Amino acid sequence: MPATPFSCSYLILQPRFNSYFNPLFRSFTYQLSTSPLSFNGIKFTAARVHSSLSPAAETDSQSGGGGRSGALSPGPIVAGEVQRIDVNPPKGTRDFPPEEMRLRNWLFNNFKEVSRLYGFEEVDFPVLENEALFTRKAGEEIKDQLYCFEDRGNRRVALRPELTPSLARLVIQKGKSVPLPLKWFTVGQCWRYERMTRGRRREHYQWNMDIIGVPGVMAEAELISSIVTLFKRIGIKESDVGFKVSSRKVLQEVLKCYSIPESLFGKVCVIIDKIEKIPVDEVKKELMAAGVSQEAVEELLQVLSVKSLTGLEEKLGSSGKAIADLKQLFSLAEKFGYSEWIQFDASVVRGLAYYTGIVFEGFDREGKLRAICGGGRYDHLFSTFGADDIPACGFGFGDAVVVEIPLSSLLFKQLLREKGLLPDLSLQMDYIVCALDEDLQGAAAMVAHVLRKKGQSVDLVLESKPLKWVFKRAARNNAQRLVLVGSSEWQRGVVGVKILATGEQYEVKLDELI
């Protein structure tokens, strides 16, 4: 559209705008902590707000009165100095201000797009579940890490520490109404009260993909392929990350040779999962304390040190089910095109007690961070909840390693920045709309409404501000165009538009604005 003398009206309107509104919108600061508020001779400072049941609310709650059951009423204001509220989130949890929320959404959108590409359907579950769901077959470590409590109905509940038991519960609930196999995924929040380390938090989000009803190794091969696809989408190569693969059946075969009871299998796996986290001598002590003989412990540790399928065959022979499954997986990896991403490592067992077959972990090759993701087969999980067993496998991919605070410590951000692959995650706005007179704010709202109906993102200036402020906000929000609604222009049925990247200015009718 050709440029018009819009700049002239802009120069005329700016002084008028400033003379009206500058005196009204001068910035000021008011800090209760340094300038206490005085009221009837009593001084108050910025305070922590405490809420408690008032006597009336308690009466209503107990008697079933008209108020909401359990409603909280603010406590009385107490005169004098009150300690400021702690503005940090609880230890192990995170805030997501806009710039970090954009990064999280970018990552989660990639999770969801990869799941779509592989034909998975999205599901979700309550964050709060029955405690028994996680204590029946998860392993002692998770039991010790549960955020659990008794609710007002005397029920034992817990914040979910992982997503797989919830998935199993939903599959059992649906029964035969859903045909097998199922390919489901979810991105959900999980909670574990555990020791804080780099990449390990007490609250995190997790991407899970699960295949229910497929007994063959093809399912595990498909799952690893999906994670590799995610890495490739965001520019990560096999030289940056890889997968360690093994099978729980390797341990079963060793333990059988030494007549170790099946009931100890889950506990042994949980201990072995600590092999890279605590000294080997401590692992030996815990295994012997669990009832494994010293001879069996030594043999077990020798097997766990094996890093090739050839070496494993020399230890266990070539006829076992563990060897057959692993060979098939590595063969399928070549067909899927990710054989260079995976390697055998007998020490990988995963810490959850319900795994039964092939297990795998994603790791960064520099060894700076804990496992990026992990999963495996869990064919006997459903029977622990009283249902018939269904062959199943899946993985969990937590955001605590890849969306870690501060952002400078992100694995992905580090790798992508070094390789120039980090996407532009800054805020992008199509328009910023501003009224030049207070009585034109309704007109500015009409302009914003028209643009939004056409699918444009619009930052509407909601109060009278100097144009200097508007231009600063437009720059901060990366707005492409500025629309100024002035009285003379509005009377003629047009608005002024400025293309901020080039400085071009023109007038346009409202119904032609886009």
C-alpha positions as CSV (number, residue, x, y, z in Angstrom):
1,M,0.0,0.0,0.0
2,P,1.5,3.4,-0.9
3,A,2.8,5.6,1.9
4,T,0.8,8.8,2.9
5,P,1.7,11.8,5.0
6,F,0.9,9.9,8.1
7,S,4.0,11.1,9.8
8,C,2.5,14.6,9.8
9,S,-0.5,13.6,11.9
10,Y,1.8,11.6,14.1
11,L,3.9,14.7,14.8
12,I,0.8,16.8,15.5
13,L,-0.8,14.1,17.8
14,Q,2.3,13.3,19.9
15,P,2.6,16.6,21.8
16,R,-1.2,16.6,22.4
17,F,-1.0,13.1,23.7
18,N,2.0,13.8,25.9
19,S,0.4,17.0,27.4
20,Y,-2.7,15.0,28.3
21,F,-1.2,11.9,29.8
22,N,2.4,12.4,30.9
23,P,1.5,14.1,34.2
24,L,-0.9,11.3,34.9
25,F,1.5,8.4,34.2
26,R,4.8,9.3,35.7
27,S,6.4,6.3,37.3
28,F,6.7,6.0,41.0
29,T,7.7,3.3,43.5
30,Y,6.1,2.4,46.7
31,Q,7.8,-0.1,49.0
32,L,5.9,-1.1,52.1
33,S,9.1,-2.5,53.6
34,T,10.8,1.0,53.6
35,S,7.7,3.2,53.8
36,P,5.3,1.6,56.2
37,L,1.6,2.3,55.7
38,S,0.0,4.1,58.6
39,F,-3.6,3.7,59.4
40,N,-5.2,4.9,62.7
41,G,-1.8,5.1,64.2
42,I,-0.9,1.5,63.3
43,K,2.0,0.8,60.9
44,F,1.9,-2.2,58.5
45,T,4.6,-3.6,56.3
46,A,4.6,-6.0,53.3
47,A,3.4,-9.2,54.9
48,R,3.1,-12.9,54.4
49,V,-0.6,-13.6,53.9
50,H,-1.8,-16.3,56.3
51,S,-5.2,-18.0,55.9
52,S,-7.0,-20.1,58.4
53,L,-10.5,-21.3,59.1
54,S,-12.4,-18.6,60.8
55,P,-14.7,-19.7,63.7
56,A,-17.7,-19.2,61.4
57,A,-16.2,-21.2,58.6
58,E,-15.3,-24.0,61.0
59,T,-18.9,-24.1,62.2
60,D,-20.2,-24.2,58.6
61,S,-17.7,-26.9,57.6
62,Q,-18.6,-29.1,60.5
63,S,-22.4,-28.5,60.4
64,G,-22.8,-28.6,56.6
65,G,-23.8,-24.9,56.5
66,G,-24.3,-22.8,53.5
67,G,-20.6,-21.9,53.0
68,R,-18.2,-24.1,50.9
69,S,-16.9,-27.0,52.9
70,G,-13.4,-26.4,54.0
71,A,-13.4,-22.8,52.7
72,L,-10.6,-20.6,54.1
73,S,-11.1,-17.2,55.5
74,P,-8.3,-14.7,55.8
75,G,-7.0,-14.4,59.4
76,P,-7.0,-11.0,61.1
77,I,-4.5,-8.4,60.2
78,V,-1.8,-8.3,62.9
79,A,-0.2,-5.0,63.7
80,G,3.6,-4.7,63.7
81,E,6.4,-6.1,61.6
82,V,5.6,-9.3,59.7
83,Q,8.2,-11.4,57.9
84,R,8.2,-11.2,54.1
85,I,7.0,-14.2,52.2
86,D,9.8,-16.4,50.6
87,V,9.5,-15.6,46.9
88,N,11.4,-18.7,45.8
89,P,9.4,-21.8,44.9
90,P,9.7,-24.9,47.2
91,K,13.0,-26.7,46.9
92,G,13.2,-28.9,43.9
93,T,10.4,-27.2,42.0
94,R,10.5,-24.5,39.3
95,D,8.8,-21.4,38.1
96,F,8.3,-20.9,34.3
97,P,8.5,-17.2,33.4
98,P,7.6,-16.4,29.8
99,E,11.0,-17.0,28.2
100,E,11.4,-20.4,29.9
101,M,7.8,-21.3,29.2
102,R,8.4,-20.7,25.5
103,L,11.4,-23.2,25.7
104,R,9.2,-25.7,27.5
105,N,6.4,-25.4,25.0
106,W,8.9,-25.8,22.2
107,L,10.2,-29.1,23.7
108,F,6.7,-30.4,24.5
109,N,5.5,-29.6,21.0
110,N,8.4,-31.7,19.7
111,F,7.4,-34.5,22.0
112,K,3.8,-34.4,20.7
113,E,4.8,-34.1,17.1
114,V,7.1,-37.2,17.2
115,S,4.3,-39.1,19.0
116,R,1.9,-38.1,16.2
117,L,4.4,-39.2,13.5
118,Y,4.5,-42.7,15.1
119,G,0.8,-43.1,15.4
120,F,0.4,-42.7,19.1
121,E,-2.7,-41.3,20.8
122,E,-2.5,-38.8,23.7
123,V,-3.8,-39.7,27.2
124,D,-3.5,-38.2,30.7
125,F,-4.2,-39.2,34.3
126,P,-4.7,-37.5,37.6
127,V,-1.6,-36.0,39.4
128,L,-3.1,-37.4,42.6
129,E,-3.5,-41.2,42.7
130,N,-4.1,-43.9,45.3
131,E,-0.8,-44.6,47.1
132,A,-1.1,-48.4,46.5
133,L,-0.7,-47.9,42.8
134,F,2.9,-47.0,43.3
135,T,3.9,-49.2,46.2
136,R,2.8,-52.6,44.9
137,K,5.6,-53.1,42.3
138,A,7.7,-50.0,42.0
139,G,10.6,-50.8,44.3
140,E,11.7,-49.5,47.6
141,E,13.4,-46.4,46.2
142,I,10.1,-44.9,44.9
143,K,8.3,-45.8,48.1
144,D,10.8,-43.7,50.0
145,Q,10.4,-40.9,47.6
146,L,6.6,-40.6,47.5
147,Y,4.8,-37.4,48.3
148,C,2.0,-39.2,50.1
149,F,-0.6,-38.4,52.8
150,E,-4.0,-39.3,54.1
151,D,-6.8,-37.2,52.7
152,R,-9.9,-36.1,54.6
153,G,-11.7,-39.3,53.7
154,N,-8.9,-41.3,55.4
155,R,-7.6,-42.5,52.0
156,R,-3.9,-43.0,51.4
157,V,-3.0,-40.9,48.3
158,A,0.2,-39.8,46.6
159,L,1.3,-37.3,44.0
160,R,2.4,-39.5,41.1
161,P,6.1,-40.2,41.0
162,E,5.9,-41.6,37.5
163,L,3.3,-42.3,34.8
164,T,3.4,-46.0,33.9
165,P,1.3,-47.3,36.9
166,S,-1.4,-44.7,36.0
167,L,-1.3,-45.9,32.4
168,A,-1.7,-49.6,33.6
169,R,-4.6,-48.6,35.8
170,L,-6.4,-46.9,32.9
171,V,-5.8,-49.8,30.5
172,I,-7.3,-52.2,33.2
173,Q,-10.2,-49.8,33.7
174,K,-11.0,-49.7,29.9
175,G,-10.7,-53.5,29.6
176,K,-11.8,-55.0,26.3
177,S,-13.4,-51.7,25.2
178,V,-10.1,-50.7,23.7
179,P,-8.6,-53.1,21.1
180,L,-4.9,-54.1,21.4
181,P,-2.3,-53.1,20.6
182,L,-2.5,-49.7,22.2
183,K,0.0,-47.0,21.3
184,W,-0.5,-44.2,23.9
185,F,1.6,-41.2,25.0
186,T,1.4,-38.5,27.6
187,V,3.3,-35.5,28.8
188,G,2.7,-35.1,32.5
189,Q,3.9,-33.7,35.8
190,C,5.6,-36.1,38.3
191,W,6.8,-35.7,41.9
192,R,9.5,-37.4,43.8
193,Y,11.0,-36.4,47.2
194,E,14.6,-37.2,46.4
195,R,18.1,-35.9,46.8
196,M,18.8,-32.9,44.6
197,T,21.5,-33.3,41.9
198,R,22.1,-31.8,38.5
199,G,19.2,-32.8,36.3
200,R,17.3,-34.3,39.2
201,R,14.4,-32.4,40.7
202,R,11.5,-33.2,43.0
203,E,9.0,-32.0,40.4
204,H,9.4,-32.6,36.7
205,Y,7.5,-33.2,33.5
206,Q,7.8,-36.4,31.6
207,W,7.1,-37.6,28.1
208,N,6.0,-41.2,28.1
209,M,5.3,-43.5,25.1
210,D,4.0,-47.0,25.7
211,I,3.0,-49.9,23.5
212,I,0.5,-52.3,25.1
213,G,-0.2,-55.8,23.6
214,V,2.9,-56.4,21.5
215,P,5.2,-59.2,22.9
216,G,8.0,-58.9,20.4
217,V,11.2,-56.8,20.4
218,M,9.8,-54.8,17.5
219,A,8.0,-52.7,20.1
220,E,11.2,-51.7,21.8
221,A,12.8,-51.0,18.5
222,E,10.0,-48.6,17.6
223,L,10.2,-46.8,20.9
224,I,14.0,-46.2,20.6
225,S,13.4,-45.0,17.0
226,S,10.9,-42.4,18.2
227,I,13.5,-40.9,20.7
228,V,16.1,-40.9,17.9
229,T,13.7,-39.1,15.7
230,L,13.2,-36.4,18.4
231,F,16.9,-35.9,18.7
232,K,17.3,-35.6,14.9
233,R,14.4,-33.1,14.8
234,I,16.2,-30.7,17.1
235,G,19.6,-31.2,15.6
236,I,21.2,-33.6,18.1
237,K,23.5,-36.3,16.5
238,E,24.7,-39.7,17.6
239,S,28.0,-38.1,18.5
240,D,26.2,-36.1,21.2
241,V,24.0,-38.7,22.8
242,G,23.5,-42.5,22.6
243,F,21.6,-45.4,24.1
244,K,22.8,-48.1,26.4
245,V,20.9,-51.3,26.0
246,S,20.7,-54.5,28.0
247,S,18.1,-57.0,29.3
248,R,16.8,-57.9,32.8
249,K,16.9,-61.5,31.6
250,V,20.7,-61.3,31.8
251,L,20.5,-60.9,35.5
252,Q,17.8,-63.5,35.8
253,E,20.1,-66.1,34.2
254,V,23.0,-65.2,36.5
255,L,20.9,-65.3,39.6
256,K,19.4,-68.7,38.6
257,C,22.9,-70.2,38.4
258,Y,23.3,-69.3,42.1
259,S,19.8,-70.3,43.3
260,I,18.9,-66.7,44.2
261,P,15.1,-66.6,44.9
262,E,12.9,-64.9,42.3
263,S,11.5,-62.7,45.1
264,L,14.8,-61.0,45.4
265,F,15.1,-60.1,41.7
266,G,13.4,-56.7,42.0
267,K,15.5,-55.6,45.0
268,V,18.7,-56.7,43.3
269,C,17.9,-54.6,40.2
270,V,17.2,-51.6,42.4
271,I,20.7,-52.0,44.0
272,I,22.5,-52.6,40.8
273,D,20.9,-49.5,39.3
274,K,23.1,-47.5,41.8
275,I,26.3,-48.9,40.3
276,E,27.3,-45.6,38.8
277,K,26.0,-43.5,41.7
278,I,27.8,-45.1,44.7
279,P,31.1,-47.0,45.2
280,V,31.2,-50.6,44.0
281,D,32.0,-51.7,47.6
282,E,28.8,-50.2,48.7
283,V,26.9,-52.0,46.0
284,K,28.5,-55.3,47.1
285,K,27.5,-54.7,50.8
286,E,23.9,-53.9,49.8
287,L,23.7,-57.0,47.6
288,M,25.0,-59.3,50.3
289,A,22.7,-57.6,52.9
290,A,19.8,-58.5,50.5
291,G,20.7,-62.2,50.7
292,V,23.0,-62.6,47.6
293,S,26.1,-64.8,48.3
294,Q,29.5,-63.3,47.9
295,E,30.3,-65.7,45.1
296,A,27.1,-64.7,43.2
297,V,27.9,-61.0,43.8
298,E,31.3,-61.3,42.3
299,E,30.0,-63.2,39.3
300,L,27.2,-60.7,38.9
301,L,29.6,-57.7,38.9
302,Q,31.8,-59.5,36.3
303,V,28.8,-59.9,34.0
304,L,27.7,-56.3,34.5
305,S,31.1,-55.1,33.3
306,V,30.5,-56.7,29.9
307,K,30.1,-54.1,27.1
308,S,29.5,-56.2,24.0
309,L,27.1,-59.0,22.9
310,T,30.1,-61.2,22.0
311,G,31.5,-60.8,25.5
312,L,28.0,-61.6,27.0
313,E,27.8,-64.8,24.9
314,E,31.1,-65.9,26.2
315,K,29.7,-65.5,29.8
316,L,26.2,-66.9,29.3
317,G,26.3,-68.9,26.1
318,S,24.3,-68.1,22.9
319,S,21.1,-70.1,23.6
320,G,19.4,-67.9,26.2
321,K,16.4,-65.7,25.6
322,A,18.3,-62.6,26.7
323,I,20.9,-63.0,23.9
324,A,18.2,-63.7,21.3
325,D,16.2,-60.6,22.2
326,L,19.2,-58.3,22.2
327,K,20.5,-59.7,18.8
328,Q,17.1,-59.1,17.3
329,L,17.0,-55.5,18.7
330,F,20.4,-54.7,17.2
331,S,19.4,-56.2,13.9
332,L,16.2,-54.0,13.9
333,A,18.2,-50.9,14.8
334,E,20.0,-51.3,11.4
335,K,16.6,-51.5,9.6
336,F,15.3,-48.4,11.5
337,G,18.6,-46.6,10.7
338,Y,19.9,-45.9,14.2
339,S,22.4,-48.7,14.8
340,E,25.1,-46.1,15.4
341,W,23.1,-44.6,18.3
342,I,23.0,-47.8,20.5
343,Q,25.5,-49.9,22.4
344,F,25.3,-52.9,24.7
345,D,26.0,-52.3,28.4
346,A,25.1,-55.1,30.8
347,S,25.1,-52.7,33.8
348,V,21.9,-51.0,32.6
349,V,19.0,-52.5,34.6
350,R,16.8,-49.5,35.4
351,G,15.7,-48.9,39.0
352,L,12.0,-49.7,38.8
353,A,11.2,-53.2,39.9
354,Y,8.5,-54.0,37.3
355,Y,10.9,-54.2,34.2
356,T,11.1,-57.7,32.9
357,G,13.1,-57.7,29.6
358,I,15.0,-55.3,27.4
359,V,15.9,-52.0,29.1
360,F,17.6,-48.9,27.7
361,E,18.9,-45.5,28.8
362,G,19.7,-42.4,26.8
363,F,22.9,-40.7,27.8
364,D,25.1,-37.7,26.8
365,R,28.4,-39.0,25.5
366,E,30.4,-36.4,27.5
367,G,29.1,-38.0,30.7
368,K,28.2,-34.7,32.3
369,L,24.5,-35.5,33.1
370,R,22.4,-38.3,34.4
371,A,20.3,-40.5,32.1
372,I,18.3,-38.3,29.6
373,C,15.6,-40.9,29.3
374,G,15.0,-44.6,29.9
375,G,12.5,-47.4,29.5
376,G,12.0,-51.1,28.7
377,R,9.6,-54.0,28.8
378,Y,7.2,-54.6,31.7
379,D,5.2,-57.7,30.9
380,H,4.1,-58.5,34.4
381,L,3.0,-55.2,35.7
382,F,-0.7,-55.7,35.2
383,S,-0.9,-58.8,37.3
384,T,0.4,-56.9,40.3
385,F,-2.9,-54.9,40.1
386,G,-5.0,-58.0,40.0
387,A,-5.5,-58.1,36.2
388,D,-4.3,-60.5,33.6
389,D,-0.8,-59.8,32.3
390,I,-0.5,-58.0,29.0
391,P,2.9,-57.6,27.2
392,A,3.9,-54.0,27.4
393,C,6.9,-51.7,27.0
394,G,7.5,-48.0,27.2
395,F,9.9,-45.2,28.1
396,G,10.0,-42.0,30.2
397,F,11.8,-38.9,29.0
398,G,12.0,-36.2,31.7
399,D,12.4,-32.5,31.2
400,A,14.5,-32.0,34.3
401,V,17.7,-32.8,32.4
402,V,16.8,-30.9,29.2
403,V,14.8,-28.0,30.6
404,E,17.0,-27.4,33.7
405,I,17.2,-24.0,35.5
406,P,19.3,-22.0,34.9
407,L,18.9,-22.2,31.2
408,S,22.6,-21.9,30.7
409,S,23.0,-25.5,32.0
410,L,20.5,-27.1,29.6
411,L,21.9,-30.1,27.8
412,F,19.9,-29.2,24.7
413,K,20.5,-25.5,24.9
414,Q,24.2,-26.1,25.3
415,L,24.5,-28.5,22.4
416,L,22.2,-26.5,20.1
417,R,23.9,-23.2,20.9
418,E,27.3,-24.6,20.2
419,K,26.1,-25.9,16.8
420,G,24.0,-22.8,16.0
421,L,20.8,-24.9,16.0
422,L,18.9,-23.2,18.8
423,P,15.6,-21.9,17.4
424,D,14.5,-18.3,18.0
425,L,12.2,-18.6,21.1
426,S,11.7,-14.9,21.6
427,L,8.2,-13.5,21.8
428,Q,6.8,-12.6,18.4
429,M,3.8,-10.3,17.9
430,D,2.1,-9.3,14.7
431,Y,0.7,-6.0,15.9
432,I,0.7,-3.6,18.7
433,V,-2.3,-1.3,18.8
434,C,-2.4,2.0,20.7
435,A,-5.1,4.8,21.0
436,L,-3.7,8.3,20.9
437,D,-6.6,9.7,23.0
438,E,-8.2,8.1,26.1
439,D,-11.7,8.4,24.5
440,L,-10.4,6.3,21.5
441,Q,-9.5,3.2,23.6
442,G,-12.8,1.6,22.6
443,A,-11.9,2.2,19.0
444,A,-8.5,0.7,19.6
445,A,-10.2,-2.4,21.1
446,M,-12.3,-2.6,17.8
447,V,-9.1,-2.6,15.8
448,A,-7.6,-5.3,18.0
449,H,-10.8,-7.4,17.7
450,V,-10.8,-7.2,13.9
451,L,-7.1,-8.2,13.7
452,R,-7.5,-11.1,16.1
453,K,-10.5,-12.5,14.2
454,K,-8.2,-12.6,11.2
455,G,-5.7,-14.7,13.2
456,Q,-3.2,-12.0,14.0
457,S,-1.5,-11.8,17.4
458,V,-2.2,-8.3,18.9
459,D,-0.8,-6.6,21.9
460,L,-3.4,-4.0,22.8
461,V,-2.1,-1.1,24.9
462,L,-4.7,-1.1,27.7
463,E,-4.0,2.3,29.2
464,S,-2.9,5.7,28.1
465,K,0.9,5.6,27.6
466,P,3.5,7.9,26.0
467,L,4.5,6.9,22.5
468,K,8.0,6.4,23.7
469,W,6.7,3.7,26.0
470,V,4.7,2.1,23.2
471,F,7.7,1.9,20.9
472,K,9.8,0.3,23.7
473,R,7.1,-2.3,24.3
474,A,6.8,-3.0,20.5
475,A,10.6,-3.6,20.4
476,R,10.5,-5.9,23.5
477,N,7.6,-7.9,22.0
478,N,9.1,-8.0,18.5
479,A,6.0,-6.6,17.0
480,Q,6.0,-6.3,13.3
481,R,3.5,-3.4,12.9
482,L,2.3,-0.6,15.1
483,V,-1.3,0.7,14.7
484,L,-2.0,4.2,16.0
485,V,-5.7,5.2,16.4
486,G,-5.9,9.0,16.2
487,S,-9.1,11.1,16.4
488,S,-8.8,12.7,12.9
489,E,-7.9,9.4,11.2
490,W,-10.7,7.6,13.0
491,Q,-13.2,10.2,11.9
492,R,-12.1,9.5,8.3
493,G,-12.5,5.7,8.9
494,V,-8.8,4.9,8.8
495,V,-6.0,4.1,11.2
496,G,-2.3,4.7,10.9
497,V,0.1,1.7,10.4
498,K,3.9,1.7,10.8
499,I,6.0,-1.2,9.7
500,L,8.5,-1.2,12.5
501,A,11.3,-3.0,10.6
502,T,11.4,-0.5,7.7
503,G,9.8,2.6,9.1
504,E,7.2,2.7,6.3
505,Q,3.9,4.4,7.3
506,Y,0.5,4.4,5.7
507,E,-3.2,4.7,6.4
508,V,-5.7,2.0,5.8
509,K,-9.4,1.4,6.3
510,L,-10.4,-0.8,9.2
511,D,-12.0,-3.6,7.1
512,E,-8.9,-3.7,4.9
513,L,-6.5,-4.0,7.8
514,I,-4.5,-7.2,8.0
